[in-house]
Amino acid sequence: MVNDVKKCVDLRIDFLYQYYGVPQEMQNEVDSFIEELTVLGESCSNAVEFEERFASAGLSDRFNAILPRCTPRPAKMTKEQKRQSRKIAGEILKENKKELIKDALSDAAGSIATNVESELIEKNRKRMIEEGTFGDYTRTTNAMDDVKRIAHFFVKTLKKQGR
């Protein structure tokens, strides 16, 4: 096998085994794929021909169909990859700093407002219970909700009838 073609074949095989675990029930299918990949590699005179035939023969589709059925392995990052990842994350944070701060402040303000509203509702409920008006309030709000539902029903019915 030509050296350039061997690199292409080995790249796919190494990728499969380095980044994925092949389940036992798929091992025969993977072995068959690797055998066909190797036969194709031995019949090609250069990497360009191999890549073209790899795609046209359907091996590319088979390779892409095998990967999702295998178990991904956690990849260990090198120091360089970690440094690059931190650099990219830092750049993203720096670019979006204003939006992140604005969102955090908005979330905090919303949380405070919700807590204050909940406390006010609870205090009003306690006050109405103590004054003996909570029952009247509940009956009145329930009646108002019933009127809204009935009105909505009639409006919806009239719209369906085209009036």
Secondary structure, DSSP 8 states (H G I E B T S, - for coil): --HHHHHHHHHHHHHHHHHEE--GGGHHHHHHHHHHHHHHHHH-SSHHHHHHHHHHTTHHHHHHHHGGGSEE------HHHHHHHHHHHHHHHHHTHHHHHHHHHHHHHHHHHHHHHHHHHHHHHHHHHHHT-HHHHHHHHHHHHHHHHHHHHHHHHHHHHT-
